[in-house]
Structure formats: structure tokens, C-alpha cells
Amino acid sequence: QTTGKTNTITVAKGLSAGTHTITVTKDTEAGIGYLEMVGFRCASLAALPAKPKRKLEFIGDSITCGAESDLSVAPCGTGEWFDRHNAYSSYGMATARRLNAQVHLSSRSGIGLMHSCCDMKQVMPDVWNTLDLETPARKWDTRRYQPDALMICLGQNDGEQDPQAFDVAYIAFLKTLRAAYPKTQIVCLTSPMGSENLRTYQKNALTRIVANRKSAGDSRVSTYVFSRGYNAGCGGHPDTADHAKIAAELSNYLKTTLKW
């Protein structure tokens, strides 16, 4: 963890001679602290390895952020809630590593499709392409990153909304995403931490929604229903071991769907 405004972090000691690769990940989500990489102190910098050709994106809430998953620093009920964030071990990043793909996480804790928790006024369709949540006018240029597959994991914070209203909101969001990503496979996910009732509600809703898009001529939309709930972390969230299991499920599905 960083401890002050400016930090010098020793990444490793006693490395053998040669070239080594360092991966730097900000484990907390965008709204929690600002991080700037000033530079490295090392003998020399080698050229960066080529980026993977495959590209993934994940749109979601605290689950996708990796929130409340890492109990190694602060067990449940201790420290700050964001101490337990671990984006690196989140199911999205773990899936990308399994499939040798680039990955973007577009996620915020508490956010929903049509209803967010914790008095949050924003919902994901309003901010999914925003660079800075405090400055909504700053938009990300989606042309810079066109994913092969986009996973949507929303609905945990919405709960069981009126089915018709939920369908209308989800379909409208899918139309927005399709305009930005004309060739992307869009996969609508059930919540990995949802109760049995919520997962059943979502399964039924996503089945209707995907059928609607296919009947409208969009064949690149599908749904994936997780085999069970994953709740070993704090507040019913998945822990890091759960995230690895979620990634294993999803990776197998994507390998088949994308023929990877």
C-alpha cells in the first residue's frame, strides 16, 4: 500500500541478471485515490512486450471492481472498505490473463442499470464511457479500444425491478453499446453474488432481453448464467478465490463462443 503523497516502492530484491517484466495495477477503483506513475529506478528499461491482440471489456459494479474480495490486508469489519479491493485478482482481469487478452474494467461500486445503491444518483448507462466521474463531460473515445467481447455484469444493486421496466432499460443500454461497438460480442452476465431469487430473476430477464435483440437482428448478444453464487468475501461479495472460479467459468464460455 502507498502511505503518503509520494512513495518509493521496492518491487523486488535479489533478481537474477537479465530482463524482468513488472506489472503495475491500481487495485482500488477509479474514484478511490489518484495514482500517478512517476518512473522506475533501475539499470535500464527494455522495450515493452507486444500487447495481446485479443481485447475484452467488463462493465459492472463492485463485483467487477474486485471490491471486498481481498481479506489479506484487512479482514471483514476492519480498516477501510476499499482496503479489500483487488482489481488484479478480479474475475475480469483473471479472465483476460487466462485468455491472453487486453482488458478494460469499466466499473463502479454500488452502481446499477436503473437503480444504484447508497444514494448514488448515477446509473451505468449515464457514465460507462466517462473518463472522470466528477467531470461527466470528459468522454472516453471508444474508437480507441474495440473489444472482441464485452461483458455486462449489472443488476445486483437494482434488485428485482419491475420486469418490463428492467427490460426496457437494459435493451436501451444494449443499443447504446452496439452503436459504440458494432462488431463486439456482448455477453450479459447474471450476478455472481446474487441470491438464488435474484439469479433466477436475472436469468429470466436476460433470456427475454437477448431474445429481443436477436429478433431485432443483433446476433452478437448472448447471456451467461453462473453455475452458483460466490459469496466468500465481505458483505456477500466473492473473495479472490471465488473470482478465480468465476474467471474459470467465464473463460470456458468465451473460448467456445469466440472460438478462441
HUZI-V287920 format. One record per residue. SS is DSSP state (~ for helix, > for strand, _ for the rest). OMEGA is omega in whole degrees, -180 to 180 (999 if undefined). D_LAST is the distance of its C-alpha to the last C-alpha in whole Angstrom. Layout:
[[SS & OMEGA & D_LAST] [SS & OMEGA & D_LAST]]
This chain:
[[_ & 172 & 36] [_ & -176 & 38] [_ & -178 & 42] [_ & -178 & 43] [_ & 178 & 43] [_ & -175 & 42] [_ & 170 & 41] [_ & -174 & 40] [_ & 175 & 37] [_ & -176 & 37] [_ & -178 & 34] [_ & 176 & 34] [_ & 174 & 37] [_ & 179 & 38] [_ & 176 & 35] [_ & 178 & 35] [_ & 179 & 36] [_ & -177 & 33] [_ & 179 & 30] [_ & -180 & 28] [_ & 179 & 25] [_ & 175 & 27] [_ & 180 & 24] [_ & 180 & 27] [_ & 171 & 26] [_ & -173 & 28] [_ & 179 & 28] [_ & -178 & 30] [_ & -169 & 29] [_ & -176 & 31] [_ & -178 & 34] [_ & 177 & 35] [_ & 179 & 36] [_ & -178 & 36] [_ & 177 & 34] [_ & 177 & 35] [_ & -178 & 34] [_ & 180 & 37] [_ & 179 & 36] [_ & 169 & 36] [_ & -176 & 38] [_ & -179 & 37] [_ & 178 & 38] [_ & 178 & 36] [_ & 176 & 33] [_ & 177 & 30] [_ & 179 & 28] [_ & 174 & 25] [_ & 179 & 21] [_ & 177 & 19] [_ & 174 & 17] [_ & 180 & 13] [_ & 180 & 12] [> & -178 & 9] [> & 177 & 12] [> & 172 & 13] [> & 179 & 16] [> & 176 & 18] [> & -177 & 21] [> & -175 & 24] [_ & -176 & 27] [~ & 179 & 28] [~ & -180 & 25] [~ & 176 & 23] [~ & -172 & 25] [_ & -178 & 25] [_ & 175 & 29] [_ & -175 & 31] [_ & -173 & 29] [_ & -176 & 30] [_ & -175 & 33] [_ & -179 & 34] [_ & -178 & 36] [_ & 177 & 38] [_ & -179 & 38] [_ & 178 & 38] [_ & 179 & 41] [_ & 176 & 42] [_ & 177 & 41] [_ & -177 & 40] [~ & -178 & 37] [~ & 174 & 35] [~ & -176 & 35] [~ & 173 & 33] [_ & 172 & 30] [_ & -179 & 27] [_ & -177 & 24] [_ & -178 & 23] [_ & -180 & 22] [_ & -176 & 21] [~ & -180 & 18] [~ & 180 & 17] [~ & 178 & 17] [~ & 176 & 16] [~ & 180 & 13] [~ & 178 & 12] [~ & 178 & 13] [~ & -174 & 11] [~ & -179 & 8] [_ & -177 & 10] [> & 167 & 11] [> & -179 & 14] [> & 170 & 16] [> & 172 & 19] [> & 177 & 21] [> & -169 & 23] [> & 176 & 25] [_ & 179 & 29] [_ & 176 & 31] [_ & -173 & 33] [_ & 179 & 31] [_ & 177 & 31] [_ & -180 & 30] [_ & 178 & 33] [_ & 177 & 35] [_ & -179 & 35] [_ & 166 & 37] [_ & 179 & 39] [_ & 177 & 41] [_ & -178 & 38] [_ & -178 & 39] [_ & 170 & 36] [_ & -171 & 33] [~ & 179 & 29] [~ & 180 & 29] [~ & -168 & 32] [~ & -172 & 31] [_ & -178 & 27] [_ & -179 & 27] [> & 179 & 30] [> & -175 & 30] [> & -177 & 33] [_ & 179 & 34] [_ & 179 & 38] [> & -172 & 38] [> & -178 & 36] [> & 180 & 37] [> & -175 & 34] [> & 173 & 31] [_ & 178 & 28] [_ & -175 & 27] [~ & 178 & 23] [~ & -179 & 23] [~ & -176 & 23] [_ & 179 & 19] [_ & -175 & 17] [_ & 171 & 14] [_ & 178 & 11] [> & 178 & 11] [> & 178 & 15] [> & 177 & 16] [> & 179 & 20] [> & -179 & 22] [_ & 177 & 25] [_ & 178 & 28] [_ & -178 & 29] [_ & 176 & 32] [_ & -174 & 33] [_ & -178 & 34] [_ & 179 & 35] [_ & 173 & 36] [_ & -174 & 37] [~ & -178 & 34] [~ & 180 & 35] [~ & 179 & 36] [~ & 179 & 32] [~ & -179 & 31] [~ & -179 & 32] [~ & -178 & 31] [~ & -180 & 28] [~ & 178 & 27] [~ & 179 & 29] [~ & 178 & 27] [~ & 178 & 24] [~ & 177 & 26] [~ & -180 & 26] [~ & 180 & 23] [~ & 178 & 22] [~ & 180 & 25] [~ & -175 & 23] [_ & -173 & 20] [_ & -175 & 20] [_ & -174 & 16] [_ & 169 & 14] [> & 180 & 13] [> & -178 & 16] [> & -180 & 15] [> & -174 & 19] [> & 167 & 19] [_ & -180 & 22] [_ & 179 & 24] [_ & -178 & 23] [_ & -176 & 27] [_ & 173 & 29] [_ & 179 & 32] [~ & 179 & 31] [~ & -179 & 33] [~ & 180 & 31] [~ & 176 & 28] [~ & 177 & 29] [~ & -178 & 30] [~ & 179 & 27] [~ & 180 & 25] [~ & -179 & 28] [~ & -177 & 28] [~ & 175 & 24] [~ & 178 & 24] [~ & -175 & 27] [~ & 179 & 26] [~ & 178 & 22] [~ & 178 & 25] [~ & -178 & 27] [~ & 178 & 24] [~ & 178 & 23] [~ & 177 & 26] [_ & 176 & 27] [_ & 179 & 24] [_ & -177 & 21] [_ & -176 & 18] [_ & 175 & 16] [> & 180 & 17] [> & 178 & 16] [> & 174 & 18] [> & -180 & 17] [_ & -180 & 20] [_ & -172 & 20] [_ & -178 & 22] [_ & 175 & 25] [_ & 179 & 26] [_ & -169 & 26] [_ & -175 & 29] [_ & 179 & 30] [_ & -178 & 31] [~ & 178 & 34] [~ & 179 & 35] [~ & 178 & 32] [_ & 170 & 29] [_ & 171 & 27] [_ & -174 & 27] [~ & 177 & 25] [~ & 176 & 24] [~ & -180 & 24] [~ & 178 & 21] [~ & 179 & 19] [~ & 176 & 19] [~ & 179 & 18] [~ & 179 & 15] [~ & 177 & 14] [~ & -174 & 15] [~ & 179 & 13] [~ & 179 & 10] [~ & 178 & 10] [~ & -178 & 10] [~ & 177 & 7] [~ & -180 & 5] [~ & -176 & 7] [~ & -177 & 8] [~ & -178 & 5] [_ & 180 & 4] [_ & 999 & 0]]
